[in-house]
Structure formats: structure tokens, C-alpha cells
């Protein structure tokens, strides 16, 4: 095994282990997440058409993941959304190295399609926009699992997916720019704090 493959695997494992504990940003350094994004960018640079090949999710699941990430963090006038930031790729890359996360996310996507098939007669991606919104509104709140135990798996899945989507977005170049983070930079001079009005 080459040194690059070992370091890649170690970085991805540290990212995915952090994801299990909660939000990735609470556990691993921003530099490790940036490394994952750079791996995705490097793959896009050499791939035909600038595409990304999913490492864990099969095509239907990956398309569902993309739609869910877009629903969680859509693009707006201020910034690109989760898709532009590469959140689905980020999630897929982390999931490819973490069996527990594979179970949670893979199982969650299967649950979502099954719930949509029971309610609407279609998989999530084939449902109408209003139906997609309705099912996501049901699993977006923990109180839904209290009132309806059948939704508990969906609620847990969607909570994890929201965290991962946010982490994928806010560790990307687009997300960092959106936050206005400038990193370790120095000021030539410090003009002091602005005056407080009325003093």
C-alpha cells in the first residue's frame, strides 16, 4: 500500500468517526474536512465531464441523497447550496469508510423510499414536490417520533443527514466563503473597536 493511500484512509476514517459522534466539525479539524473536499475536487478534475463517481451509494440512492441535500441547504441569492458545495460527495466519501454510517444512511434511504411507497405509491425521487415536502416535514422534527413511533427511524436518519449536509457545506470553499472566514491572516494595523452610539 502506498503512503498516499494510507494517509487518505486515515483521514477519511477520522472524518467518519467524528461523524458518528455528532457533527464532524465538533470532533475533527477543519483541515481534515478540507482534505476530503480536495480529494473530491481532484477526482472531478480528471474525470470526464468533471463528474464524481459515488464510492458507497448506488445510483438511485445517490440521486436521492443529492435531492435531500438540496432540500436541506438549497442555493439562494447569497450562496450556492449543498450541491454546489459538494455535500453529497463529501457524505458519500465519508460513508464509504464507515460501516456504521453505511448502515444508518443506507438504511435511512431505504426507509424513506419504503415510507413514500406506502404513502404515495412511489420512491422518494419519483414523488411530487408536495409529497416530498410532506414526508420531510414529518421526519424533520423529533416530536414526530414521540407521537408516531413508526417515524423514529426516519427522524434519526434525517437528523444525521442534516448534520452531515451542514458539515459538507460549511467545510467547503463555498461554505467558508459564506461564513466570511478569512483564516489565519494578519492585520497591518488595528484601528480599534468602532465607537458605541450614544456614548
DATAHU-V159485 format. One record per residue. N is the residue number from 1. PHI is phi in degrees with one decimal (none if undefined). PSI is psi in radians with two decimals (none if undefined). D_FIRST is the distance of its C-alpha to the first C-alpha in Angstrom with 2 decimals. Layout:
n | phi | psi | d_first
N | PHI | PSI | D_FIRST
N | PHI | PSI | D_FIRST
//
This chain:
n | phi | psi | d_first
1 | none | 2.39 | 0.00
2 | -79.5 | 2.83 | 3.80
3 | -62.2 | -0.67 | 6.66
4 | -62.0 | -0.73 | 8.36
5 | -66.0 | -0.67 | 6.57
6 | -65.6 | -0.80 | 6.99
7 | -66.8 | -0.64 | 10.40
8 | -61.6 | -0.86 | 11.27
9 | -61.8 | -0.76 | 10.89
10 | -63.3 | -0.73 | 12.80
11 | -64.1 | -0.81 | 15.39
12 | -65.0 | -0.65 | 16.00
13 | -65.8 | -0.71 | 16.40
14 | -64.9 | -0.66 | 18.82
15 | -64.7 | -0.84 | 20.67
16 | -71.3 | -0.55 | 21.03
17 | -67.1 | -0.66 | 22.11
18 | -63.6 | -0.63 | 24.65
19 | -64.4 | -0.59 | 25.86
20 | -66.6 | -0.69 | 26.75
21 | -71.6 | -0.27 | 28.82
22 | 146.3 | -2.55 | 30.72
23 | -64.3 | 2.30 | 30.55
24 | -56.6 | -0.69 | 27.20
25 | -65.5 | -0.33 | 29.16
26 | -81.6 | -0.27 | 30.71
27 | -117.6 | -0.67 | 27.52
28 | -115.5 | 2.75 | 24.81
29 | -71.6 | 2.65 | 25.38
30 | -57.4 | -0.60 | 26.31
31 | -60.8 | -0.64 | 23.63
32 | -67.7 | -0.72 | 20.86
33 | -65.2 | -0.70 | 22.84
34 | -62.1 | -0.62 | 23.33
35 | -62.4 | -0.76 | 19.59
36 | -61.0 | -0.77 | 19.39
37 | -63.2 | -0.65 | 22.40
38 | -68.0 | -0.58 | 20.95
39 | -63.7 | -0.71 | 17.94
40 | -65.6 | -0.78 | 20.68
41 | -61.4 | -0.70 | 22.77
42 | -64.1 | -0.71 | 20.09
43 | -64.8 | -0.75 | 19.63
44 | -62.4 | -0.63 | 23.44
45 | -64.9 | -0.58 | 23.85
46 | -98.1 | -0.22 | 22.09
47 | -79.7 | 2.60 | 23.31
48 | -63.0 | 2.28 | 26.66
49 | 73.3 | 0.15 | 29.36
50 | 67.3 | 0.50 | 27.21
51 | -88.7 | 3.03 | 26.23
52 | -124.3 | 2.36 | 23.58
53 | -100.3 | 2.04 | 22.09
54 | -57.0 | 2.46 | 22.14
55 | -93.4 | -0.46 | 18.99
56 | -122.3 | -0.90 | 21.08
57 | -75.7 | 2.40 | 24.79
58 | -75.2 | 2.97 | 26.48
59 | -54.5 | -0.86 | 28.90
60 | -61.4 | -0.79 | 32.02
61 | -63.7 | -0.69 | 30.41
62 | -67.1 | -0.70 | 28.81
63 | -63.7 | -0.67 | 32.22
64 | -64.1 | -0.77 | 33.83
65 | -57.8 | -0.77 | 31.39
66 | -60.8 | -0.77 | 32.28
67 | -63.4 | -0.68 | 35.98
68 | -68.3 | -0.75 | 35.75
69 | -60.3 | -0.71 | 33.98
70 | -65.0 | -0.65 | 36.71
71 | -68.8 | -0.59 | 39.37
72 | -73.8 | -0.83 | 38.07
73 | -133.1 | 1.41 | 37.77
74 | -75.2 | 2.77 | 39.62
75 | -66.8 | 2.63 | 40.09
76 | -140.7 | -2.98 | 43.39
77 | -65.8 | -0.45 | 45.48
78 | -87.3 | -0.53 | 43.62
79 | -158.0 | 2.79 | 39.99
80 | -68.4 | 2.91 | 37.62
81 | -100.1 | -2.82 | 36.54
82 | -61.7 | -0.63 | 33.43
83 | -65.6 | -0.86 | 32.62
84 | -63.6 | -0.54 | 32.91
85 | -79.2 | -0.20 | 30.83
86 | 83.5 | 0.39 | 27.91
87 | -60.4 | -0.74 | 28.41
88 | -61.2 | -0.69 | 27.66
89 | -65.4 | -0.74 | 24.29
90 | -58.5 | -0.82 | 23.59
91 | -64.9 | -0.77 | 24.65
92 | -61.9 | -0.77 | 22.66
93 | -62.1 | -0.78 | 19.38
94 | -64.4 | -0.76 | 20.13
95 | -64.8 | -0.56 | 21.34
96 | -63.1 | -0.35 | 18.28
97 | -107.5 | 0.10 | 16.49
98 | -134.9 | 1.78 | 19.64
99 | -58.7 | -0.66 | 21.34
100 | -65.7 | -0.72 | 24.58
101 | -68.9 | -0.60 | 24.89
102 | -58.4 | -0.74 | 24.24
103 | -66.3 | -0.79 | 27.18
104 | -66.3 | -0.83 | 29.38
105 | -78.4 | -0.76 | 28.92
106 | -61.1 | -0.78 | 28.65
107 | -65.3 | -0.66 | 31.62
108 | -64.9 | -0.71 | 33.47
109 | -66.2 | -0.67 | 33.26
110 | -66.2 | -0.71 | 34.54
111 | -60.2 | -0.79 | 37.28
112 | -60.7 | -0.82 | 38.31
113 | -62.7 | -0.69 | 38.67
114 | -66.3 | -0.75 | 40.58
115 | -63.8 | -0.70 | 42.86
116 | -67.7 | -0.69 | 43.58
117 | -63.3 | -0.72 | 44.31
118 | -65.2 | -0.73 | 46.75
119 | -82.6 | -0.73 | 48.46
120 | -120.3 | -0.16 | 48.41
121 | 82.6 | 0.21 | 47.46
122 | -142.5 | 2.78 | 44.31
123 | -67.5 | 2.82 | 40.65
124 | -51.7 | -0.84 | 40.20
125 | -67.9 | -0.33 | 39.35
126 | -96.8 | -0.02 | 42.45
127 | -77.8 | 2.78 | 44.82
128 | -69.7 | 2.75 | 47.31
129 | -56.6 | -0.69 | 46.57
130 | -66.1 | -0.62 | 49.23
131 | -70.9 | -0.70 | 47.69
132 | -60.9 | -0.78 | 44.21
133 | -63.1 | -0.72 | 45.83
134 | -61.7 | -0.81 | 47.80
135 | -68.1 | -0.67 | 44.86
136 | -68.3 | -0.62 | 42.86
137 | -62.6 | -0.58 | 45.99
138 | -70.0 | -0.68 | 46.14
139 | -97.3 | 0.04 | 42.61
140 | -80.4 | -0.25 | 42.54
141 | -123.8 | 2.30 | 44.69
142 | -60.9 | -0.53 | 44.16
143 | -62.6 | -0.42 | 47.89
144 | -62.7 | -0.62 | 47.43
145 | -71.8 | -0.45 | 45.52
146 | -73.4 | -0.76 | 48.44
147 | -80.6 | -0.44 | 51.04
148 | -139.5 | 1.74 | 49.06
149 | -59.6 | -0.44 | 46.55
150 | -65.2 | -0.34 | 45.26
151 | -92.2 | -0.10 | 43.73
152 | -59.3 | -0.73 | 41.82
153 | -64.5 | -0.73 | 38.48
154 | -64.4 | -0.66 | 38.91
155 | -65.3 | -0.80 | 39.88
156 | -62.1 | -0.78 | 36.80
157 | -59.2 | -0.83 | 34.52
158 | -69.1 | -0.58 | 36.28
159 | -63.8 | -0.78 | 36.24
160 | -63.3 | -0.76 | 32.43
161 | -64.8 | -0.67 | 32.14
162 | -60.9 | -0.79 | 34.59
163 | -60.8 | -0.81 | 32.61
164 | -66.4 | -0.66 | 29.34
165 | -64.2 | -0.77 | 31.24
166 | -62.2 | -0.77 | 32.88
167 | -63.2 | -0.76 | 29.66
168 | -61.9 | -0.67 | 28.09
169 | -71.4 | -0.93 | 31.30
170 | -76.5 | -0.12 | 32.04
171 | -101.4 | -0.03 | 28.60
172 | -85.7 | 2.93 | 28.72
173 | -59.6 | -0.72 | 30.53
174 | -62.8 | -0.79 | 33.47
175 | -66.9 | -0.71 | 33.74
176 | -65.4 | -0.70 | 33.51
177 | -65.3 | -0.71 | 36.17
178 | -60.1 | -0.68 | 38.27
179 | -73.9 | -0.31 | 38.26
180 | 78.2 | 0.36 | 39.33
181 | -72.6 | 2.23 | 36.64
182 | -109.9 | -0.05 | 36.68
183 | 74.7 | -2.80 | 34.20
184 | -82.1 | 1.67 | 34.82
185 | -130.7 | 2.68 | 37.56
186 | -105.8 | 2.72 | 40.64
187 | -104.9 | 2.40 | 44.26
188 | -69.8 | -0.65 | 46.60
189 | -146.0 | 2.70 | 49.41
190 | -116.8 | 1.93 | 49.95
191 | -75.0 | -0.07 | 53.18
192 | 91.9 | 3.14 | 53.39
193 | -77.5 | 2.60 | 53.78
194 | -66.8 | 2.67 | 55.92
195 | -65.9 | 2.57 | 59.48
196 | -86.8 | 2.18 | 60.31
197 | -61.7 | 2.45 | 62.98
198 | 86.6 | 0.09 | 66.32
199 | -109.7 | none | 66.02
//
